[in-house]
């Protein structure tokens, strides 16, 4: 059996041994197909005058003894008449009057059968049956060994074919790849390169072999490349590494490498990304140009709207002053109050416009204090109702346990008032306005959605039942001077001012709207962790005459403002000393004269701002009262709204009454 080269030769050899030894007519070995109860016989051994049963044999055609074989039992029949399990006629026609079937089991299942047939009846001895069983076992072992050897041989052939195929694929990849491939020692000496080096960098294989790849690296990338090679020698794998290699023509190409150590060598693949980097840079420049164009467009819109409004206001001021001058020159004084009031009104509107612009740019001077927003809204609810009119119902829904927030209460009032006016204008036939407050806790995801750091916030939302806004309109509503109202009915600064105020206060504004369904505008403000101190006593206005005869130092680089303050305060009995910058003001203080109050602009020229002047002045004269005046203040310069005791703030433009009242209050405290 060991010399046989196929399973059919093995089964025939077994059959011949049994047939000649036992002097029988037929011997065969077949594998069982369990689903069909058939026996597949490759080749059987027979005496010359007995037909072969080679092929597929159906067990049920010859009886029911297949059930015993399935249970692993030998089937031994001496004669057909003595066994009811057989189909005697079919077996007799097959020259199998006496027969022995030995089951071959694998994992408890019938896998094959070795059968012995005799034309005439025969009594089988125990020794004969044992011999048949021994041959069946050896045949099974031989067949299994042969199949295993065949599988191993097929596997070896398959592996060899796979290796050959993979080697061919690798060689094709090495040859055809547009990526640069490199094999080198850890010392940098090149041992193999692919043809892509020629197309990418112009170097041939002969020019590169035994050369150190570091010779081709851009000098600025040399240290980083050496460090990368060092990490490879320590066993690291490099997923991406970019550097520049010198082309044969002297130019440099940017390559991105993937590299790993293997068999004591560096195995690396690189892709030329020079064009991609150039495209990325071109895209960056194009985006920068677009941003610049958009910026200039926004500046154009801003300056155009600003020029339009200020020209109107200046025309009102200059025209009324010119008429006033003519009337005074002619001695006609009976109607001059009208021109004065008109000019002052235009000036106040210009001041309001400037304040809104500063709010939009987040540069307005704020006076943030811990505030109970529910109480603030309740305090001016009646004024809101009068402003929006009788056709609009206002409902205030204040959250229970609303957290405090640290904001400029006056600016928040203005913001809510603007939102209510916008809501009223969106409901020409009347409707409902709802002002609602709530506590909000934003996690990382919610913070990203609202463009705010994670944390605790309060929300103030104003909702109208009006016409709503389209998405493309919502994207533009915060732009300065953008308005959907008819000419002359809106400046387009209301929402931009609210946006600037909220952002400067550490919060944000969001708009939620659908056409025909109304609009909700929510202001989100950071929570204040602390208590609110109630001001029990209202501030009493102190008459200017109560605190005359004291010395006031005024530091402002604008001569007209210095002279104005000088004129006003001297009329109130103060002694006023003027200085054009911080250095001149400090010289006055260093002279030793007693100063009761320092009035200084925050933005001063020559390298010293108002806060620095105040700090130096207090070092010279501890406890000196300081009044900051500013029209465009860097909040950091005045303590971000947290002024030291004895310091106050007055925002330009201010009324003379506000100035004299503030000075009187501060000088009285100083005395």
MORAQUI-V671136 format. One record per helix or strand of 3 or more residues. SS is the DSSP state (H for helix, E for strand). FROM is the first residue (numbers start at 1). TO is the last residue. Records with the same first field share a line. If there is no record, write none. Layout:
# MORAQUI-V671136
SS = FROM-TO  FROM-TO
This chain:
# MORAQUI-V671136
H = 7-22  59-62  66-70  80-82  88-93  126-176  196-201  205-208  213-216  219-233  274-329  336-360  373-379  381-388  409-425  444-449  471-474  494-504  544-547  559-571  582-590  610-620  635-638  656-670
E = 26-33  38-46  55-58  75-77  98-106  109-118  180-184  189-193  238-246  252-262  265-272  369-371  392-397  405-407  431-442  455-464  508-514  518-526  551-555  575-579  597-601  625-630  647-651
